[in-house]
Amino acid sequence: MKKNVLLLFALAINLHAICQTKEISRNWTSFVQTADASFLKKKVKFKVTAFAKADLVDSTAWAGIWVRVDNKNGETGFFENMGQRPIRSNEWKSYTVEGVMDENADKINFGGLCMNNGRFFFDNFEFYVENDKGKFQKANVDNPSFEVAVEKNTISKWSEGTKPLNPVRIREFTFTSSSDKAHGNLSLMVEGKGIARDTSYLIGPVKGYTPQIGTLITMLNNLSNRVESAVSMLNQKETDHLMDDKANGIGALVMHLAAAEAYYQVFTFENREFNEEEKKKWGAALDLGEEGRTELKGHDIEYYLNAYREVRKKTIAELAKRNDEWLAQVVPGSDINNHFCWFHVMEHQSSHLGQILLMKKRLPKREEKQEIKVNREH
């Protein structure tokens, strides 16, 4: 009989059929399968191997095999996605990701990653775990060679995204079966089309704005993109979750970012404070506290993000009307200039982004309904 380490690693969590899939746009996609690791009592080695190749359309495209170990405390114990050794060859080759996990591990997730425009092929995933004798032995992978045909972007026994409990459909990518294979009869083909270059991490002047205004806009948009990325997959329960009875939820914090930015719009663009109508609209979000806990709940995350986006849309439109000289102007009746005000908007959002990321780590685990298969050898 196999050692317990292999027996228990054969518990395959099949969750894609019971989780609601959210559809978004971005320049990368992934697929994942998850195995239990919560029983570990010591450090063990593991490795995941797979065949892959890539037919690239643009120079920024690449693929990778990725592995992430989720620890019991909600933190990441191991992560590798081949970003430092990307797959760009159009010939079938075997690739390996190796690592270690220990008694802190809860689950191990593995799969494929595709970035930007191209066709990406995957086949024959294998998962090995170190046994009590220090030898690698094969553990279970469901549908490892994708012999079950893909239907309507659904890969049997795999989930789209990086978390089986949080599947996500990326509009720019399609999943199909292919007869171009390294093993068996079929492989998985992932195709990315119509993906524009991601410039959100390029800080500096942009066409249509004066140099400092353009640089400011790129920094503002980089922060808002990171805020959206951090919260976009939360469900309503997570959006409203309070760490304690004096805290505010993540949704309330996103609305707080929108409220503070709206305040600095009128403060710098119109040289005034909020009027009574604006205080009524933004007061709970600006001040948070008990009023925020009472009013800012019961909505999905898109409710708060839409408000955040609308405020940012106005910010960009107003900044487009101004120039670098305006940034240097001192706000009447104060000792700060407009540039400092918008620098403060950025540092304020950066600070709360850190808070949101911490709160995400402290969210209760999502309930899992598991279809469990156990391989036994007698």
Secondary structure, 3 states (H helix, E strand, C coil): CCCHHHHHHCCEECCCCCCCCEEECCCEEEEEEEEECCCCCCCEEEEEEEEEEEEECCCCCEEEEEEEEEECCCCEEEEECCCCCCECCCCCEEEEEEEEECCCEEEEEEEEEEECCEEEEEEEEEEEEECCCCCEEEECCCCCCCCCCCECCECCCCEECCCCCCCEEECCEEEEEECCCCCCCCEEEEEECCCCCCCCCCCCCCCCCCHHHHHHHHHHHHHHHHHHHHHCCCCHHHHHCCCCCCCCCHHHHHHHHHHHHHHHHHHHHCCCCCCHHHHHHHHHHHHCHHHHHHHCCCCCHHHHHHHHHHHHHHHHHHHCCCCHHHHHCECCCCCCEHHHHHHHHHHHHHHHHHHHHHHHHCCCCCCCCCCCCCCCCC
